[in-house]
Each structure stands twice: as structure tokens, then as C-alpha cells.
Amino acid sequence: MSGTTAPPEVEWRRMHPVTPALKGWKIVVAVLVVVGYQAADDVRRLLELVEGYRWLVVLGGLAAVAVVGFAYSALAWRMTRFAVTDDAVHLNTGILFRQQRQARLDRLQAVDVVQPLLARLVGLAELKLEVAGGSGSGVSLAFLRESDALALRAELLALAAGLQRPGTVPAPAGPTGVGVDGPSDRVVDGADVAAGAEGAVVATGPRTVVAFEAAPEHQVYEVPMSRLVVATLRSGATVALVLAVLVAVAAGVLSRTFATVFFLLPMFFGLVSYVWSRINQGASFRAATSPDGIRLRHGLTEARAQTVPPGRVQAIRISQGLWWRKPDWWRVEMNVAGYSPSGEQQRDTVLHPVSTRDEVRTALWLVLHDLGVDDPIGVVDAALTGTDESHGFAVAPRRARWVDPLGWRRHGVLVTRRALVIRRGRWWRQVDVVPHERTQSLGLQQGPLQRRLGLASFVVHSTPGPVSPDIAHLDAGVAVALLDEQAERARTARASEGPEQWMRKVAAPVVVPGQVGVAEPEAGAARVEPGAGA
């Protein structure tokens, strides 16, 4: 992210003219929430506000707030503009204090098309660009017409992949097309420029450029709504609430007063909020593959369409709670550079909200087409539920039971040709997978009791996110050797990694065993189809 402005010859565009109406109401709602929160402490004062003609004053105040809010949003919309070049997206914002931002396309980590409920009703969408560079490095273009947002997403992903813009043609002078007269840096409303994702044209001054077509996609899995609801209700939060209710009822019976039940209300509302957010975010969850990368769609009241380009996933976590054991369900999450580990973007790190074991392998295949082992299905099963050295796992020694009497049998690590696989957790199982080229740094940790027992913990540092790979209580000698070897593997993998603009890679020929003039693939490197293994 940079403060450098775009070259003056590029075309600046504005957001859709309806944007101030969609943003202005948020100011009104914020004022109502603050007033309601303050007045809720004194119900009598709240009732006094609506007695007699005082309600007219209240309505007048709300109307004044609405006018100010919508006027501010309209002025902010007028002062906001963006431009797209071959190298970056430029965004200028601010009324009193101008802010100039630049999102480099070679640092693009993900592109999301977000449709809140009101925006979806009027056919608009927000385009979010996540760029490597820490918190606050993303760029948000809100709001654009849905077709324009999809067309712009296809254009940005194609440019980020290293593709060149399609050929140019003269701009039509009549009503067809969207030719622009005058200087090429003229600002044009976003509703009038990019139209449609296929065969669309974009105004670029004295000539017209044929827009990039949206890349085709192939859906690989979809989460049934019934499974999502049942899995959410079988979560640990629901079990905790049931136990709290039983304890409160028992305490009420023993004390002959049920005042303790009222203490459960905050917990109950918290559970309802948790269940609703999980269902709302995971509804209609679908994953697909495309040349642009991994495409994820989900959301009930707020529809989200994520596109994570190839190689942008830094690490994967597969987890299973105690209450998901019987149906054998798993949650798959990922670290993506640019996504915040908390807050609103926490929902964007989910690769599969509740998956079967076969879908776990498919989700892993989306990130790593080749796990680098001869038996990927067996390795994944050993990682999910194994407790021994099968399939090459290095496990914690028996003396580790003195520091972890319950979970030491599950501690294990496996190094494949492509990734580092870490498993842990006796009751709440976790499996972390880190591609060698995505290793940020490595470390060893050793407490006083570990030193006395000859143990050490191995830590892999990844980008911020839900995945924090580490393996505790390995033999100290094994941990030191693993540190040295993994550091060399990471350096070698990064050196042989392809360019950031992935479409510039030379396409590898399809290898057919026995074909004359083509070398046979090494063992374990055979192509794996979705669902057939990792």
C-alpha cells in the first residue's frame, strides 16, 4: 500500500450514485443505538420523551441527523474516485483530509464481492481487495453495480495473474458503447463504464478496451443447510449453556429462589448471537476451482464471493471438537496474507465450515494438489485420528506424559516433499498443514521442565490468522534437527517457486506414463482429482 497517486492519463471512476443512500442510513442507526443505550438505563425518562408534543422534537432531531448523515455521505461520494492501471488500483478519498491509496496487483491476496442485504436489494455490491501488508492494507470499492463489480474482479485477477489487456478498438461515436470525449483523465460514474463480465466494454478515453471475460469455474463441494444447523447446535457453546441451565436450576431448587436464572440471560443471548452468526455466515457455502484460484461463496443476509488466487493460502488448519466426533465432522480454516485474524474478516478465513472426511481431503487438495506422499489418503487419515508413528510421523517420546498426560500421544509431525504436517489434541483434534514455500520463520521453545526431560517445542511462524502451527514436547534432538532441515527446505522451496503473476508460468505438458520422449513422474507425484486424496 502506498500514497503514490495514479498517472494523470488514467481514467478516474466514481462509485454508483446510490452509494450515499446505502451509507447514510448507518449514521442514523448509530445515533439511535447510542441514544437507546443511554435511555435504557432510565425507562421513565425514555417515556417522557414521547409524551405530549415531545415526540415531534424527537422526530425533528432524527430528521436533522438523517439530513446531515446523507449530506455527508453524498459529499464523501463526490470526493471519492478510483482508477485501475496495469499495475495497481488507486483510490482517492477524504473531504477535509485527502487520502491517496495504492494497492499493487502483484501483492493481491484475495478479491471479495460482498453484498449486504440492502445493497443486494438494489443490485449493488462492494468489491474488497486484500493486499499483503498487514492490517488496514486492503482497498474497498463500495458500491458498484453487481455486474460492474464482477467485471472489475475478472479484470483485476487477470492483471494480477500477468495477463495483458485485450486488444483495443475505436470508441463508437453513437449511443452504443460508452466512449468518452475530452481528456482521458475525466471522472466517469462507475454506473456508466464497466458493464458486464463477458463481452463488456470499458471507457478509457479516446478508445475502448474489450474487458476480460470471467474465468470458468468448477464446483467441488457444497455444504447442506441441515448439516450446518445441526453442527452449530452441537458446538461446545450449546453444551456449555445446557450445563449452565442445569446448574442454575439446581441452585434455584436448593436455595428456593430462581433469581439465579436471570444471570443466564446474557449467556443465552450470547449463544443466540453465536448460532445465528455461524448459520448466517455459512449458509449456502460453496467452493469451486478456477484459473483465478479458489472461489468461495457463502452468506445468508450478506452474500460474499471470495476469490483467493493460487499460492496465496499460507497455512491450513483442520479441527474437530468433542461433539463432532460421532458424525466425523471437521472445520477447515486458512491463513491468507492480508486477512485480519479477528473482526469482520474472521469469516473470510473459513475454507469449509463443517466437512466430512472426504471433503477435508478435497479442501486440502484445493490448496495442495500434491501433498508429496505416495499414500495421501492414508497420510490424511493418520493426521486426523492417528496416535502412532504410522506413515512416517515423528511423535513425542513417552517421557512427554509428565508434562502432557492426556494429549502427548497425539503430538506428531510429518515432513513431506511439499509441506509440513502437524497434529495435536486428544479431545479437540487439530491438524496444521504448511507448504514449505509459505514458511515465514521457525523457532524452538523450551521451558525448565522440558529442559530437564530433554524435550522442546517446535514452532512455525505464519501470517496472522486462525492457524498458529506448533508441535509441543518433541525430543530435543529431533526438534533441533527438524529446525535445521525445515529451514533449508523452506529456502529451497521459495527459490524454486514460480512468479507472483501465476499466468506467466509455462504450462506443463500432461504426462502420460509410457509416452515416448516424456519422463515418467516420480513416485507419489501422480495427479490427484478432487475428492480422491490430498
VEXDREN-2710 file (C-alpha; in Angstrom, 1 decimal):
% VEXDREN-2710
k/r/px/py/pz
1/MET/0.0/0.0/0.0
2/SER/1.3/3.4/-0.9
3/GLY/0.3/7.0/-1.0
4/THR/1.5/7.5/-4.6
5/THR/-1.1/8.9/-7.0
6/ALA/-2.0/7.3/-10.3
7/PRO/-0.6/8.7/-13.5
8/PRO/-2.7/11.6/-14.8
9/GLU/-3.7/9.9/-18.0
10/VAL/-5.7/7.1/-16.4
11/GLU/-9.4/7.3/-16.2
12/TRP/-10.9/8.0/-12.8
13/ARG/-14.3/6.5/-11.9
14/ARG/-16.8/7.1/-9.2
15/MET/-18.9/4.7/-7.2
16/HIS/-22.5/4.1/-8.0
17/PRO/-24.7/7.2/-7.4
18/VAL/-26.9/5.2/-4.9
19/THR/-23.9/4.7/-2.6
20/PRO/-24.7/7.7/-0.3
21/ALA/-28.2/6.3/0.3
22/LEU/-26.7/3.0/1.4
23/LYS/-24.1/4.5/3.6
24/GLY/-26.1/7.4/5.1
25/TRP/-28.5/5.3/7.0
26/LYS/-25.6/3.8/9.0
27/ILE/-25.1/7.2/10.7
28/VAL/-28.8/7.3/11.7
29/VAL/-28.7/3.8/13.1
30/ALA/-25.5/4.6/15.1
31/VAL/-27.2/7.6/16.7
32/LEU/-30.3/5.6/17.5
33/VAL/-28.2/2.9/19.1
34/VAL/-26.3/5.4/21.3
35/VAL/-29.5/7.2/22.4
36/GLY/-31.3/3.9/23.0
37/TYR/-28.4/2.6/25.1
38/GLN/-28.2/5.8/27.2
39/ALA/-32.0/6.0/27.7
40/ALA/-32.4/2.3/28.5
41/ASP/-30.9/3.0/32.0
42/ASP/-33.9/5.1/32.8
43/VAL/-37.2/3.9/31.3
44/ARG/-39.1/6.7/32.9
45/ARG/-37.0/9.4/31.0
46/LEU/-37.5/7.4/27.9
47/LEU/-41.3/7.5/28.3
48/GLU/-41.1/11.2/29.0
49/LEU/-39.5/11.8/25.6
50/VAL/-42.7/10.6/23.8
51/GLU/-45.3/12.4/26.0
52/GLY/-47.3/15.3/24.5
53/TYR/-45.6/17.0/21.7
54/ARG/-42.1/16.0/22.7
55/TRP/-42.2/13.2/20.1
56/LEU/-42.2/15.8/17.4
57/VAL/-39.0/17.2/18.8
58/VAL/-37.5/13.7/18.8
59/LEU/-38.6/13.1/15.2
60/GLY/-37.2/16.5/14.2
61/GLY/-33.9/15.6/15.8
62/LEU/-33.8/12.3/13.9
63/ALA/-34.7/14.1/10.7
64/ALA/-31.8/16.5/11.2
65/VAL/-29.4/13.7/11.9
66/ALA/-30.6/11.9/8.8
67/VAL/-30.1/15.1/6.6
68/VAL/-26.6/15.6/8.0
69/GLY/-25.7/11.9/7.5
70/PHE/-26.9/11.7/4.0
71/ALA/-25.4/15.0/3.1
72/TYR/-22.0/13.9/4.4
73/SER/-22.3/10.6/2.6
74/ALA/-23.1/12.4/-0.7
75/LEU/-20.2/14.8/-0.3
76/ALA/-17.9/11.8/0.6
77/TRP/-19.1/10.0/-2.6
78/ARG/-18.4/13.1/-4.6
79/MET/-14.8/13.3/-3.3
80/THR/-14.1/9.5/-3.8
81/ARG/-12.8/8.2/-7.0
82/PHE/-10.7/5.2/-8.1
83/ALA/-8.7/4.1/-11.1
84/VAL/-7.3/0.8/-12.4
85/THR/-3.9/0.5/-14.2
86/ASP/-1.9/-2.5/-15.3
87/ASP/0.0/-2.4/-12.0
88/ALA/-2.3/-1.1/-9.3
89/VAL/-5.7/0.1/-8.1
90/HIS/-5.7/3.8/-7.0
91/LEU/-8.2/5.1/-4.5
92/ASN/-8.6/8.8/-3.5
93/THR/-10.9/9.6/-0.5
94/GLY/-11.5/12.2/2.1
95/ILE/-13.3/15.5/2.4
96/LEU/-11.2/17.7/4.7
97/PHE/-8.1/15.5/4.7
98/ARG/-7.4/13.8/1.4
99/GLN/-6.1/10.2/1.4
100/GLN/-4.5/8.6/-1.6
101/ARG/-4.0/4.8/-1.5
102/GLN/-2.5/2.4/-4.0
103/ALA/-3.0/-1.4/-4.0
104/ARG/-0.4/-3.1/-6.0
105/LEU/-1.8/-6.0/-8.1
106/ASP/1.4/-8.1/-7.6
107/ARG/0.6/-8.1/-3.9
108/LEU/-3.0/-9.0/-4.3
109/GLN/-4.0/-11.8/-1.9
110/ALA/-7.8/-12.1/-2.4
111/VAL/-10.7/-10.3/-4.1
112/ASP/-14.1/-10.5/-2.5
113/VAL/-17.5/-9.4/-3.8
114/VAL/-19.7/-8.5/-0.8
115/GLN/-23.4/-7.8/-1.0
116/PRO/-25.1/-6.6/2.2
117/LEU/-28.9/-7.1/2.3
118/LEU/-29.8/-3.5/1.3
119/ALA/-27.2/-3.5/-1.5
120/ARG/-28.4/-6.8/-2.8
121/LEU/-32.0/-5.5/-3.0
122/VAL/-30.9/-2.7/-5.4
123/GLY/-28.4/-4.8/-7.3
124/LEU/-25.2/-3.3/-5.9
125/ALA/-22.1/-4.9/-4.5
126/GLU/-18.9/-4.0/-2.7
127/LEU/-15.5/-5.0/-4.1
128/LYS/-12.9/-5.7/-1.5
129/LEU/-9.2/-6.1/-2.3
130/GLU/-7.0/-7.8/0.3
131/VAL/-3.3/-6.9/-0.2
132/ALA/-0.3/-8.3/1.7
133/GLY/1.0/-5.7/4.0
134/GLY/-0.7/-6.1/7.4
135/SER/-3.9/-4.7/8.9
136/GLY/-5.5/-1.9/7.0
137/SER/-3.8/-2.6/3.7
138/GLY/-7.0/-3.6/1.9
139/VAL/-9.0/-1.4/-0.5
140/SER/-12.8/-1.3/-0.6
141/LEU/-14.8/-0.1/-3.5
142/ALA/-18.4/0.4/-2.3
143/PHE/-20.7/0.4/-4.0
144/LEU/-20.7/-0.7/-7.6
145/ARG/-23.3/-2.2/-9.8
146/GLU/-23.1/-6.0/-9.3
147/SER/-22.3/-6.7/-13.0
148/ASP/-19.6/-4.0/-12.8
149/ALA/-18.1/-5.5/-9.6
150/LEU/-17.9/-8.9/-11.3
151/ALA/-16.3/-7.5/-14.4
152/LEU/-13.8/-5.5/-12.4
153/ARG/-13.0/-8.6/-10.3
154/ALA/-12.2/-10.5/-13.5
155/GLU/-10.1/-7.7/-14.8
156/LEU/-8.1/-7.3/-11.5
157/LEU/-7.5/-11.1/-11.2
158/ALA/-6.3/-11.3/-14.9
159/LEU/-3.9/-8.3/-14.5
160/ALA/-2.6/-9.7/-11.2
161/ALA/-2.0/-13.1/-12.9
162/GLY/0.2/-11.3/-15.5
163/LEU/-2.2/-11.3/-18.5
164/GLN/-2.1/-8.4/-20.9
165/ARG/-5.2/-6.3/-21.6
166/PRO/-7.2/-7.5/-24.7
167/GLY/-6.8/-5.6/-27.9
168/THR/-8.3/-2.1/-28.3
169/VAL/-10.9/-0.9/-30.8
170/PRO/-12.0/2.7/-31.7
171/ALA/-14.7/4.0/-29.4
172/PRO/-18.1/4.3/-31.1
173/ALA/-19.5/7.8/-31.6
174/GLY/-23.1/6.9/-31.3
175/PRO/-25.2/5.7/-28.4
176/THR/-23.7/2.2/-28.5
177/GLY/-20.7/1.6/-26.2
178/VAL/-19.5/4.1/-23.6
179/GLY/-17.0/6.2/-25.4
180/VAL/-15.7/9.3/-23.5
181/ASP/-14.9/12.6/-25.2
182/GLY/-12.4/15.0/-23.9
183/PRO/-9.3/14.4/-21.8
184/SER/-8.6/10.8/-20.7
185/ASP/-8.5/11.7/-17.0
186/ARG/-12.1/12.7/-16.9
187/VAL/-14.1/11.2/-14.0
188/VAL/-16.9/9.0/-15.1
189/ASP/-19.6/7.5/-12.8
190/GLY/-19.0/3.8/-12.1
191/ALA/-22.5/3.0/-13.2
192/ASP/-21.7/4.1/-16.8
193/VAL/-18.4/2.4/-17.5
194/ALA/-17.7/-1.3/-17.0
195/ALA/-20.9/-3.2/-18.0
196/GLY/-21.0/-7.0/-17.6
197/ALA/-18.3/-9.6/-17.2
198/GLU/-18.4/-11.1/-20.6
199/GLY/-18.0/-9.2/-23.9
200/ALA/-18.2/-5.9/-21.9
201/VAL/-16.5/-2.6/-22.9
202/VAL/-14.8/-0.1/-20.6
203/ALA/-14.4/3.6/-21.3
204/THR/-10.7/4.6/-21.4
205/GLY/-10.7/8.0/-23.1
206/PRO/-10.5/8.1/-26.9
207/ARG/-10.6/4.3/-27.4
208/THR/-12.5/1.4/-25.9
209/VAL/-10.9/-1.8/-24.4
210/VAL/-12.7/-5.1/-24.6
211/ALA/-12.9/-6.3/-20.9
212/PHE/-11.6/-9.6/-19.6
213/GLU/-14.1/-12.4/-19.5
214/ALA/-14.8/-14.1/-16.2
215/ALA/-12.8/-17.3/-15.8
216/PRO/-14.8/-20.5/-15.8
217/GLU/-15.2/-22.5/-12.6
218/HIS/-15.9/-26.0/-11.4
219/GLN/-17.8/-26.5/-8.1
220/VAL/-16.1/-29.1/-5.9
221/TYR/-18.4/-29.1/-2.8
222/GLU/-21.4/-27.5/-1.2
223/VAL/-22.5/-27.6/2.5
224/PRO/-26.1/-28.8/3.1
225/MET/-28.0/-26.4/5.3
226/SER/-29.3/-29.2/7.6
227/ARG/-25.7/-30.3/8.4
228/LEU/-24.7/-26.7/9.1
229/VAL/-27.6/-26.1/11.5
230/VAL/-27.1/-29.4/13.4
231/ALA/-23.3/-28.9/13.6
232/THR/-23.8/-25.4/15.0
233/LEU/-26.2/-26.7/17.6
234/ARG/-23.7/-29.5/18.6
235/SER/-21.0/-27.0/19.3
236/GLY/-19.3/-26.5/22.6
237/ALA/-21.1/-23.2/23.3
238/THR/-24.5/-25.0/23.2
239/VAL/-23.3/-27.7/25.6
240/ALA/-21.9/-25.1/28.0
241/LEU/-25.3/-23.3/28.0
242/VAL/-27.2/-26.6/28.8
243/LEU/-24.8/-27.3/31.7
244/ALA/-25.2/-23.7/32.9
245/VAL/-29.0/-24.1/32.8
246/LEU/-28.9/-27.3/34.8
247/VAL/-26.6/-25.7/37.4
248/ALA/-28.8/-22.7/37.7
249/VAL/-32.0/-24.8/38.1
250/ALA/-30.3/-27.0/40.7
251/ALA/-29.1/-23.9/42.6
252/GLY/-32.6/-22.4/42.4
253/VAL/-34.2/-25.6/43.8
254/LEU/-31.7/-25.8/46.7
255/SER/-32.0/-22.1/47.6
256/ARG/-35.7/-22.0/46.9
257/THR/-35.3/-18.9/44.7
258/PHE/-35.0/-18.7/40.9
259/ALA/-33.2/-15.3/40.8
260/THR/-30.1/-17.2/39.6
261/VAL/-31.9/-17.9/36.3
262/PHE/-31.7/-14.2/35.4
263/PHE/-27.9/-14.5/35.3
264/LEU/-28.3/-16.9/32.3
265/LEU/-29.9/-14.2/30.1
266/PRO/-26.6/-12.7/28.9
267/MET/-25.2/-16.2/28.2
268/PHE/-28.4/-17.1/26.3
269/PHE/-28.3/-14.0/24.1
270/GLY/-24.6/-14.7/23.5
271/LEU/-25.4/-18.2/22.4
272/VAL/-28.2/-17.0/20.1
273/SER/-25.8/-14.5/18.5
274/TYR/-23.1/-17.2/18.1
275/VAL/-25.5/-19.7/16.5
276/TRP/-27.0/-17.0/14.2
277/SER/-23.6/-15.7/13.1
278/ARG/-22.4/-19.2/12.3
279/ILE/-25.5/-20.1/10.3
280/ASN/-25.7/-16.7/8.6
281/GLN/-22.1/-16.8/7.5
282/GLY/-22.0/-20.5/6.5
283/ALA/-25.3/-20.7/4.6
284/SER/-25.1/-21.8/1.0
285/PHE/-21.4/-22.4/1.4
286/ARG/-19.9/-23.5/-1.9
287/ALA/-16.3/-23.9/-3.1
288/ALA/-15.1/-24.0/-6.7
289/THR/-11.8/-24.1/-8.7
290/SER/-11.0/-21.7/-11.5
291/PRO/-7.8/-20.4/-13.2
292/ASP/-8.1/-17.4/-10.9
293/GLY/-7.8/-19.5/-7.8
294/ILE/-10.2/-20.8/-5.1
295/ARG/-13.7/-19.4/-5.2
296/LEU/-15.8/-19.4/-2.1
297/ARG/-19.4/-18.3/-1.9
298/HIS/-21.4/-18.1/1.3
299/GLY/-23.8/-15.9/3.4
300/LEU/-27.5/-15.6/4.1
301/THR/-28.2/-11.9/4.7
302/GLU/-24.8/-10.8/3.4
303/ALA/-23.7/-12.7/0.3
304/ARG/-19.9/-13.0/-0.1
305/ALA/-18.0/-14.3/-3.1
306/GLN/-14.3/-14.7/-2.3
307/THR/-11.5/-15.4/-4.8
308/VAL/-8.2/-16.5/-3.4
309/PRO/-5.5/-16.6/-6.2
310/PRO/-3.2/-19.6/-6.4
311/GLY/-0.4/-19.8/-3.8
312/ARG/-2.0/-17.2/-1.5
313/VAL/-3.0/-19.6/1.2
314/GLN/-0.2/-19.6/3.8
315/ALA/-1.4/-22.4/6.1
316/ILE/-4.4/-24.7/6.7
317/ARG/-6.0/-25.9/10.0
318/ILE/-8.3/-28.9/10.2
319/SER/-10.1/-29.1/13.6
320/GLN/-12.7/-31.2/15.3
321/GLY/-14.5/-30.6/18.6
322/LEU/-15.5/-33.3/21.0
323/TRP/-19.2/-33.1/20.0
324/TRP/-18.4/-33.6/16.3
325/ARG/-16.6/-37.0/16.8
326/LYS/-19.6/-39.3/16.2
327/PRO/-20.6/-37.8/12.8
328/ASP/-16.9/-37.3/12.0
329/TRP/-17.3/-33.6/11.0
330/TRP/-14.3/-31.2/10.7
331/ARG/-13.8/-27.4/10.3
332/VAL/-11.2/-26.3/7.8
333/GLU/-9.7/-22.8/8.1
334/MET/-6.8/-21.0/6.4
335/ASN/-4.3/-18.2/6.8
336/VAL/-4.3/-15.7/3.9
337/ALA/-1.9/-12.7/4.0
338/GLY/-3.9/-9.5/4.2
339/TYR/-6.9/-11.0/6.1
340/SER/-7.2/-9.8/9.7
341/PRO/-7.2/-12.6/12.3
342/SER/-10.2/-11.1/14.1
343/GLY/-13.2/-9.0/13.5
344/GLU/-15.2/-8.9/10.3
345/GLN/-12.6/-10.7/8.2
346/GLN/-12.5/-13.7/10.5
347/ARG/-15.4/-15.2/8.5
348/ASP/-13.3/-15.0/5.3
349/THR/-10.7/-17.5/6.6
350/VAL/-13.1/-20.4/6.5
351/LEU/-12.3/-22.9/3.8
352/HIS/-15.1/-25.4/4.9
353/PRO/-17.4/-24.7/7.9
354/VAL/-18.4/-28.3/8.5
355/SER/-16.9/-31.0/6.3
356/THR/-17.0/-34.8/6.1
357/ARG/-13.6/-36.6/5.9
358/ASP/-13.8/-36.9/2.1
359/GLU/-14.5/-33.1/1.9
360/VAL/-11.5/-32.5/4.2
361/ARG/-9.3/-34.2/1.6
362/THR/-10.9/-32.1/-1.2
363/ALA/-10.4/-28.8/0.7
364/LEU/-6.8/-29.7/1.3
365/TRP/-6.5/-30.6/-2.4
366/LEU/-7.7/-27.1/-3.3
367/VAL/-4.5/-25.7/-1.7
368/LEU/-2.1/-28.5/-2.3
369/HIS/-2.8/-30.5/-5.5
370/ASP/0.0/-32.8/-4.5
371/LEU/0.8/-33.5/-0.8
372/GLY/4.1/-35.0/-1.8
373/VAL/3.5/-38.6/-0.4
374/ASP/2.8/-42.0/-2.0
375/ASP/-0.4/-42.6/0.0
376/PRO/-2.2/-39.2/0.5
377/ILE/-5.4/-40.7/1.8
378/GLY/-3.6/-42.8/4.4
379/VAL/-1.5/-39.8/5.5
380/VAL/-4.5/-37.6/5.9
381/ASP/-6.3/-40.2/8.0
382/ALA/-3.2/-40.7/10.2
383/ALA/-3.0/-36.9/10.7
384/LEU/-6.7/-36.6/11.6
385/THR/-7.0/-39.5/14.1
386/GLY/-3.6/-41.2/14.4
387/THR/-1.6/-41.6/17.6
388/ASP/1.5/-43.5/16.5
389/GLU/4.4/-43.4/14.0
390/SER/2.4/-44.8/11.0
391/HIS/3.0/-43.1/7.6
392/GLY/6.3/-41.6/8.9
393/PHE/5.1/-39.3/11.7
394/ALA/7.7/-38.3/14.3
395/VAL/5.9/-38.5/17.7
396/ALA/6.5/-37.2/21.2
397/PRO/8.6/-39.6/23.4
398/ARG/6.9/-41.4/26.3
399/ARG/8.5/-39.1/28.9
400/ALA/6.4/-36.3/27.5
401/ARG/3.5/-37.7/29.5
402/TRP/4.9/-35.9/32.6
403/VAL/4.1/-32.5/31.0
404/ASP/1.1/-33.5/29.0
405/PRO/-0.5/-36.7/30.4
406/LEU/-3.6/-36.6/28.2
407/GLY/-2.5/-35.4/24.8
408/TRP/1.1/-36.5/24.4
409/ARG/0.2/-39.5/22.2
410/ARG/-1.4/-37.2/19.6
411/HIS/1.7/-35.0/19.2
412/GLY/3.3/-35.8/15.8
413/VAL/4.9/-34.1/12.9
414/LEU/5.5/-35.3/9.3
415/VAL/7.6/-33.7/6.6
416/THR/6.6/-34.4/3.0
417/ARG/8.1/-33.2/-0.2
418/ARG/5.6/-30.3/-0.4
419/ALA/4.5/-29.5/3.2
420/LEU/4.9/-29.8/6.9
421/VAL/2.0/-31.6/8.6
422/ILE/1.5/-31.2/12.4
423/ARG/-1.1/-32.9/14.5
424/ARG/-2.1/-32.5/18.1
425/GLY/-5.1/-32.5/20.5
426/ARG/-6.5/-35.6/22.3
427/TRP/-10.1/-34.3/22.8
428/TRP/-10.1/-31.3/20.4
429/ARG/-8.2/-32.5/17.5
430/GLN/-6.2/-30.2/15.3
431/VAL/-4.1/-30.7/12.1
432/ASP/-2.0/-27.9/10.6
433/VAL/-0.5/-28.0/7.1
434/VAL/2.1/-25.5/6.0
435/PRO/3.5/-25.6/2.4
436/HIS/7.3/-25.4/2.6
437/GLU/7.5/-22.2/0.5
438/ARG/5.0/-20.5/2.8
439/THR/7.1/-20.9/6.0
440/GLN/7.8/-17.4/7.4
441/SER/10.2/-18.3/10.1
442/LEU/10.9/-21.1/12.6
443/GLY/11.7/-21.4/16.3
444/LEU/12.2/-23.6/19.3
445/GLN/10.7/-23.2/22.8
446/GLN/11.9/-25.0/25.9
447/GLY/10.7/-24.5/29.4
448/PRO/12.6/-25.5/32.6
449/LEU/10.7/-28.8/32.9
450/GLN/11.1/-29.5/29.2
451/ARG/14.9/-29.0/29.5
452/ARG/15.1/-31.4/32.4
453/LEU/13.2/-34.0/30.4
454/GLY/15.1/-33.4/27.2
455/LEU/12.0/-32.0/25.3
456/ALA/11.4/-29.0/23.1
457/SER/8.5/-27.4/21.2
458/PHE/8.8/-26.7/17.5
459/VAL/7.1/-23.5/16.2
460/VAL/6.3/-22.4/12.7
461/HIS/5.5/-18.7/12.2
462/SER/2.8/-18.0/9.7
463/THR/1.0/-14.8/8.6
464/PRO/-1.8/-13.6/11.1
465/GLY/-4.8/-15.8/11.0
466/PRO/-6.5/-18.7/12.8
467/VAL/-3.6/-21.1/12.1
468/SER/-0.6/-21.0/14.5
469/PRO/1.4/-24.2/13.8
470/ASP/3.4/-25.6/16.6
471/ILE/4.2/-29.1/18.0
472/ALA/4.9/-29.5/21.7
473/HIS/7.1/-31.9/23.6
474/LEU/9.2/-33.4/20.9
475/ASP/12.6/-35.0/21.7
476/ALA/15.0/-32.1/21.9
477/GLY/17.4/-33.7/19.4
478/VAL/14.6/-34.3/16.9
479/ALA/13.3/-30.7/17.3
480/VAL/16.8/-29.2/16.6
481/ALA/17.3/-31.4/13.5
482/LEU/13.8/-30.6/12.3
483/LEU/14.6/-26.8/12.7
484/ASP/17.7/-27.1/10.6
485/GLU/16.2/-29.3/7.9
486/GLN/12.9/-27.3/7.6
487/ALA/14.8/-24.0/7.3
488/GLU/16.7/-25.5/4.3
489/ARG/13.5/-26.9/2.8
490/ALA/11.8/-23.6/3.0
491/ARG/14.7/-21.8/1.3
492/THR/14.8/-24.3/-1.5
493/ALA/11.0/-24.2/-2.0
494/ARG/10.9/-20.4/-2.1
495/ALA/13.8/-20.3/-4.6
496/SER/12.0/-22.8/-7.0
497/GLU/8.6/-21.1/-6.6
498/GLY/7.0/-19.6/-9.7
499/PRO/6.4/-15.9/-10.2
500/GLU/3.7/-13.9/-8.3
501/GLN/1.9/-13.4/-11.6
502/TRP/0.9/-17.1/-12.0
503/MET/-0.4/-17.0/-15.5
504/ARG/3.1/-16.2/-16.8
505/LYS/4.2/-19.7/-15.8
506/VAL/4.9/-22.0/-18.7
507/ALA/2.1/-24.6/-18.8
508/ALA/3.4/-28.1/-18.1
509/PRO/2.5/-30.8/-20.5
510/VAL/0.2/-33.6/-19.4
511/VAL/2.4/-36.5/-18.6
512/VAL/1.2/-39.9/-19.8
513/PRO/3.0/-42.9/-18.4
514/GLY/4.9/-44.7/-21.2
515/GLN/4.7/-41.7/-23.6
516/VAL/7.8/-41.6/-25.9
517/GLY/10.1/-38.6/-25.1
518/VAL/8.4/-37.7/-21.8
519/ALA/9.9/-38.6/-18.4
520/GLU/7.8/-40.6/-16.0
521/PRO/6.6/-38.7/-12.9
522/GLU/8.3/-39.7/-9.7
523/ALA/6.5/-41.9/-7.3
524/GLY/3.7/-40.2/-5.4
525/ALA/3.6/-37.2/-7.8
526/ALA/0.6/-38.6/-9.8
527/ARG/-2.2/-36.1/-10.5
528/VAL/-4.9/-36.3/-7.8
529/GLU/-8.5/-35.5/-8.7
530/PRO/-10.7/-33.6/-6.2
531/GLY/-12.0/-35.9/-3.5
532/ALA/-9.6/-38.6/-4.4
533/GLY/-7.0/-37.5/-1.9
534/ALA/-4.9/-34.6/-0.9
END
